Amino acid sequence: MNEPSKLSDPRAARPLVRLLFPAICILVAFSTARFIQKPTQLFPPVASTESNFPILTPTTILDRLPVPDINTNSGKILAASLLKTRTSPAETKNWIQTGNALAQLQRESEAPRYFDAAEAVYTEALRLSPNNVDALAGMAWVTGGKHQFDKSIAWGNKALAVDPQCIEALGIIGDAALELGNYEFALENYQKMMDLRPDLSSWSRGAHLLWILGETNKAKTLMGKAIAAGAPFAENTAWCRIRMATMLFHEGAIPPAEDTIRPMLESGSRNSHLLLLAARIASAKGDFPLAEKHYRTLLESGPNQQAHAELGDLMRASGKTEDAEKHYQIVESLHTTHLKDGVHDHGFMAKFLADHERNLVEALRMVEEHKLTKNVQEADTLAWVYYKNDMLPQAIEAIKRALSRNTPDPEMHYHAGMIASAYGDLNAARKHLERALAMNPNFSAIQAPRAQKELQQLDQRKSITQADPAEN
């Protein structure tokens, strides 16, 4: 990263200068849905301090852990760790290795059950060694994964109190700060992380944050370095490739985005993020059959709300309204199931309901849980739901927060344009709608055509207001 940020607050710019400058000066390489998930409770909840853990025997904990799939690399590592832990349950390091293996499996599968499993394992490690820095950092990761961000920061700080150079704690604190919208604090922690250990983990975090802050070229450069660095687990490198391709997709660079993920598709990867992005790219190219194929391949592995929602949109754009409705109903059914299982998907569902004008009162209830959010993506959803509920003053205030960091997301500008149009600010409406379509004219199968239609209607409204009164 190489140039100072153009943040409006000069105090916020200073940490980013340190984040950006070294790459160009000494050629050192540097390297984040939206929605909350709370896993099913397989274990008793862990207390907030290490002195009051729930009492579970090591055997009980181990018996409740997910059975590893030894056909995968991560599953083999978990199986080996479990064997060591069962053989020597008094060894803290064995519990740490098991917790870290569970954490890796969660990153790869996104299955919420791994959070509870890892929490129980790290809890046992802390019972054995209350000041073990790896276990403290593990608890920071668990609570962050459950979107308990204040707790995540607190656990991370406990780890740093033991070891001020704990790389994992710095990264996890930065992640929590990013989700809370405290981007300057996230920058500070990511910078410390990169100073201590420049690698895929730290570089990719910095790249994602730079993208949120509108520093697109620097973000792509940094993510490229993360990809080149690689990681012991292929899925972690895959995440970086998908993030890079997503950045390219948002700016309408469809062939480069496609090239970035092609090796993963050709290898037969079933990564859910990969297949979702591949489907969006195919849809943007007008290849709806290929997009449908990617969605259905993803769904072969199990239900996925986002895949059903986007496949429904694809059906709707193809004129298959009855098929679209079936997928939309599955999305709502999955939401009901998630609520029963303790999985919190309100951010995703609020946007889905607003996009499709279904149960807007419920969507409003969901987003107002975070109505004061500083997170620009949450603010964008908040603004969109307010707009759909005809709460324009609130929508305007929220969309200003969403746009405050210049995040290069065409859908944000689409939302801003529609809100401005409803409020009667035709110039602002045109500006944002044109920008959305200039960034990626096919950013969404159903929203992009609506943006085009709204621009046409703005032209008609302008013609009427400028016409000679005698001609009306």
N, C-alpha and C positions, 0 to 999 in steps of 0.2 A: 504494500500500500504506500502511496507516495505523495499525495498532496494534502494540504490541510482541508478539513471539511468546511463547507459553506453553511454551517448551522447559524441560525440567527443569533443565538446566545453565545458570545465569545467565550464565556466560561465553559460552555459545553464543547466548544471547538478544541480546546487545548488537549484533552486526552485523546481526541481523534487524530490530532497532529502527530502525536507519538505513535499512534496506531498505523498511520499511513506512511510516514517519512522514511523509516529504515529500508524499505524494500527497494526504493530507487537509489538510495545513497550507497548501500553496501550489498545490494542484491540478495538480501536475506528473505526467504519465502515465508509468508505468514498464511495461516488458514483460518434448526432450530429449529387438531386444526381440525381448530380450531375450535378444538373444542375440549371441554373438560371431561375426563373419564375417571370414575372411581370404581375400582374393581370389586368383584364379589368378595365378601369377607370369608375367606377360608380359615383365617387365624383371628384370634382376639386382637382388638386394636392396641397399638403400642402407645405407651404413655409418652408424654412430651419430654421427660427427663430420664436419663439412664439409671437413676436410682429406684425407679418404680416400674420395672418391666413386668408384664404378665408372666406368670409362672407356667412354662411349658417344658416338659422334659425334652432333651435332645432327640430321643426316639420319636416322640410325638411330632416334633417339627419335621423331621426327616420323612416320616410316614405320610405327611400331608403334602409334601412337595410334588410338583408335576413330574410324571414319568418321562425321562429324557428319550428323545428319538436318536438312537445311536447311528442312524443313517446320515446324520448331518454332522458337520464339524463341531458346531456349538453344542449339539446334543452329546457328542462323545466327551467333550470337555466337562459338561455337567455330570455325566455318568462317572467319570474318573474322580471328580471332586466329591461326589456323594460317597463313593467307595472309601476315599480317604477320611471323610468326615465320620462315617459310621465306624471305621476302624479306630480312629483317634479323635473322639468327640471333645476331648479336653484341649485340643490344639486350636487356638483362635484362628491361625492362618488357614486352616481347612474350611472353617465357616466363611471366611472372607472370600476364598476362591469359589466356594459354592454360590455365594451371593453375587459375585461378579459374573459367574456363568449365567445365572438367572437374569441378571441385568442385560447381558448380551442377547439372550433369547427374547427378552421383551422388546428390545430395539428392532430385532429382526422380524418378529411376528406381530408386534403391537397388541399382544394378548394381555388384557388387564390383570389376569390372574397372577402374572409374574411379579407384580408389585407387592401383593400380599406375601407371596412366597419369599421374595428377597427381604422384605421387612422382617419377617420372622427369623430369617437366617442372620441378618445383621444384628438383630436384637440379641440373639444368643451370643454372637461374637462380643457384643458390648457387655453382656453379663459376665463373660470371662475376662474381658479386658476393657474396662470402662473408658479408657483414654485411647483406644486404638483408632488411629487417624483414618484408616481405610474403612472401618465400620462406620465412623461418624460421617465420612463422605458418602458412604453407601446410603445411610439414612437421609442425607440431603437429597440424593438422587430419587429415592423412593417417594419422599413427600413432594418433591417437585413434579414427579410423574403423576401424582394424584392431584396436581394443581393446588396444593397447599403451599403456596409460594413463600409466605412469611415464615412458615415452619422450615421450609427448605433452606432459606437464608440463615435461619438460626442454627440449624444443624451444620451448615457449611462454615459458619463462624466458629462453632465448637471445634471443627477439624482444623481450622486455621490457627486457633489458639494453641493447639498442640504442635502443629507444623505450619508456620507462616508461608511455606513454599509448597503447600499441598495443591498440586495442579488440578486434581479432580474437583476439589472444593471450589477453587476459583472459577472453573468452568460452570459448575452447577449454580453457584451464586449468580453468575452472569446470566445463565439461562432463566433463572427465576426473575431477575430484574428485568430482562427483556420481556417476559410474559406480562409483568406488571406495568410495562410501558416506561420504566425508569431506564431509558436508553443510555444516559450518561454513566450511570452506575454499572450497567452491563459492559460498556466500553472499557471502563476502568479495570474491571475484573478480567475481561478477555485480553486486555493489553498485558496485564501481569502474567497471565497464562502463556501468552505468546513469547514474552520475554524469557520465561523460564524454560518453555518447551515448545518451540515452533514445530508443529506437526499437523497431520490431518485434522485432529480433534480441535485444536485451537484455531487453525486457519479457517476451517469451515464455519466455525462459530462467528469469527470476525467477518467473513464474507456475507453470511446471512444477515447480520446486523447492518452491514454497510448497504445491502440492498434495501432494507427497510428504510434506511436514512437517505435513499435516493442516490447513493454513490455507486451507480450501476457498473461503470467500467472498472472501478477498483474492486468491486465485489466479484465480478467475473474473473478478473486477474487472480485474485486471492483464491477463489474456488478452484481455478485451474491448477494452482500450486498444491492445493489440498489433494486433488485427484492424482496429480503426478506423484505425490508423496506416498499414496497408498496407505493401507492399514492391514493388520493381521487378519481381520475379518472382512471378507469380500463385501458383505452387506453394508459396512460402514463406508467403503469407497463408492458403492452403488448409490447410497444416499446423496453423496456429493455430486455425482453425475446427474442425478435426478434434479437436485437443486439448481445446478448449472443450466440444465435444459429448461427448467421452469422459468428461470430468469430470461432466457432467450425467447421462450414462448410468449411471455408477457410483452416483450418488445416487438413481437411479430416476426422474429427471425425463425421461421418455421423449419426450413431445411437444416440450419445448424442445430436446432433443438433436436430434430430427428436424428441427425448424425451422432449427436452426443449419447443418445440412449440406444442406438442401433446395436452395438456389441452386446448389450445386456439382453435385448430382445432375441437376438440370434442365438444366444446361449441358452434360451428357454427359461429365463428367470420368471418366476411368478410373483415377484415383489409387487405388492398392491399399489404403491405409489408409482412405480414404473408403468404398470398397466393403465392406471388412471390417466397419467400424462400421455402415454402413447395413444389412448383413445381420443383425448382432446386434440392432439396433433392431427390425427387422422380426420377428425371432424372438421378442424380448421381448413384442411386441404379439400374438404368436400367428399371425402371417402367414408361415407356413413357405414357401409358394410364392414370395412376394416375396423372402424371405431366400435361397432357393435360386437365384433369378434373379440376385441380386447376386453370389453366389459364382461362378456360372458365367460371368457377364460378366467378372469379374476373371480367371478362368482362361483366357479367350479370349486374353489377352495373354501367357500362358505359365504354367508350373507354379508353384505357390505353396504351400509347406508348410502355412502357417496356414489358408489357404482350404480345402485338402483336409481338414485336421483338423477344422475347424469344420463343413464340409459333411457330413463323416462323422458328427459329433455330431447334426446336424440329421436325417440319415437314421435314425440310431439312435433319436432321440426320436420319430420318425414310425413306428417299428416296422419299418423297412427295414434289418434287420441285415446282410443280405448286401451291400447297396449301401454301407452304412457301412464294412464290412470292406474293400471295394475301395479306398475313399479312405484308410483307415488304412494299407493296404499301400503306396499311392503315397507317403504321408508317409515311410515307412521306406525306400522305394526312393530317394526324393530325398535322404535323409540319406546313403545309401551313395554316391550320385553326388557329393554335396557333399564327402565325405571324400576322394574321389579327386581332386577339383578343388581341394582345399586350402581349402574353405569350412568354417568351424567353427560349427556350429549347436547346440552341446551344451546350452545353457540351454533353448532351445525344446524340443529332443528329450527332455531329462530330464523336463520337465513333461508332455509328451505321453505318454511311456511310463508315468509314474506315474498320470496321469489315466485311462489305459485299461488299466493293469495288464499291460503288455507288457514283457518283458525288464527286470525291475526291478533285476537285478544290474548291467546296463549303465547304467541310469539312475543308480544309486548311484555308479558309477565316474565318470560325467560330473560330477555335482554336487560330488563331493568334491575336484575341482580347485579349488573356491572355498569350502571348508568353513569358512574363517575370515572370510568376507565380511562387510563392514559395510553393503553395499547391501541395503536392506530387501526389494527384489523378488527378488534372488538368494537371500536368506535364507529367503524364503517358499517358493521352489521347493525349496531344500535341506530344509526342514522337511517338506514334502509327500512327498518321495522317502524320507526317513528313516521317516516314518509308514507308507508303503506297504511298506517293508522290515522292519516290526515293530521298528524301533529307536526306541522311544518316548522314552527319556531324551534322546537326541540330537535328536529331533523337537521336544521341549518347549523345549530350549535354543535351537534355531534359530528357532522360531516366536516366542519372546520377542524375539529380535533383529528379526524381521520386523515385529512390532507396536510396536516401540519409538518410532516416529516418528508414530504415529496416522495413517498413510496411509489415506485413505478408500476402500479397495478391498474390496468385499464378499467376493471370493474369498479374501482373506487371512483374514477372520473365519470363513468356511466351513472353511478348513483348520484354523484354531485350534480350532474347535468339534469337528471330527472327531478331532483329536489328543487334546483334553481328554476326550472321550467314551471313547476307547480306553484312556486312562489311568485312567478311573474318576472323574474330577472332573466330576460331572454338572452342578453349578451353573455352572461355567465353560463347559462344553459348550453348555448352553442359552443362556447369555449371548451367546456368539459366534455361534451359529447363528441366533438371533433377530435379532441385529444385522445379519448378512449379508442375511437376507431382508427386514428392515426397510429397508435401504439400497436394495436392488433385488431384488424377489421373483423376477425372471426374469433374473438375472445370467448364467446359463449354461443352455443347452438340456438338458444332462444333469446338471450339478452342482447346480443349484437344486432339482430334484425330489429329489435325494439328501439335500439339507439338510432338506427337509420331512419325508422319511421318517425321518431320524435323530431329528428332534424328536419325532415320534410314538413312536418306540421309547424315547426318554428318558422320555416320559410313562408308558409301560408299565413300565419299570424302576423308576420312582419309586413307582408304584402297588404293585408287588410288595414293595419294601422297606418301605413304610409299612403294608402289610396286617397284620392280626392274625395271629400265628403259628398260631393254632388254625384259621384259615381256609385255611391253605396245606397 
